[in-house]
Amino acid sequence: MKKIEAIIKPFKLDDVKDALQEIGLQGMTVVEAKGFGRQKGHTELYRGAEYVIDFLPKLKLELVVGDEQVEPALEAIQRAARTGKIGDGKIFVTDVANVIRIRTGETGPQAI
């Protein structure tokens, strides 16, 4: 089992969700986040004053998938989240030792 964490632009959420549903993945957690990478933020003009926005709005998606679903999930996220511009985001993949479904007590891949 693997945990996939994807940092994406907020307006790409529906596209990514639809792409994951097309390959049969249903559950995910979405967390509002702020951050920056190579973009290093930007400046905005508000009522004649210039403000530096260091942290840009992002979304962090988290999902746990079986080993056989990792590559299709990564491809779906990349395809749906890509705009071709700086700040499209990152995807992190880590190992998951165990999963427990609280309601039933199921463990391992059956609990995903």
Long-range contacts (C-beta under 8 A, 24 or more apart in sequence): 1-64, 1-65, 1-66, 1-67, 1-95, 1-96, 1-99, 1-108, 1-109, 1-112, 2-64, 2-65, 2-67, 2-70, 2-93, 2-94, 2-95, 2-96, 3-62, 3-63, 3-64, 3-93, 3-94, 3-95, 3-96, 4-61, 4-62, 4-63, 4-64, 4-65, 4-70, 4-73, 4-74, 4-77, 4-91, 4-92, 4-93, 5-60, 5-61, 5-62, 5-91, 5-92, 5-93, 5-94, 6-60, 6-61, 6-77, 6-81, 6-89, 6-90, 6-91, 6-92, 7-33, 7-35, 7-58, 7-59, 7-60, 7-61, 7-89, 7-90, 7-91, 8-58, 8-59, 8-61, 8-77, 8-81, 8-88, 8-89, 9-58, 9-59, 9-81, 9-83, 9-87, 9-88, 9-89, 10-57, 10-58, 10-59, 12-59, 12-80, 12-81, 12-83, 13-59, 13-61, 15-80, 15-81, 16-61, 16-76, 16-77, 16-80, 16-81, 18-80, 19-76, 19-77, 19-79, 19-80, 20-63, 20-73, 20-76, 20-77, 20-80, 22-76, 23-69, 23-72, 23-73, 23-76, 24-69, 25-63, 25-65, 25-69, 25-73, 25-76, 27-63, 27-112, 28-61, 28-62, 28-63, 29-61, 29-62, 29-63, 30-59, 30-60, 30-61, 30-62, 31-59, 31-60, 31-62, 32-57, 32-58, 32-59, 32-60, 33-57, 33-58, 33-59, 33-60, 34-58, 37-87, 37-90, 38-86, 38-87, 39-86, 39-87, 56-87, 58-89, 64-96, 64-99, 64-112, 65-112, 66-109, 66-112
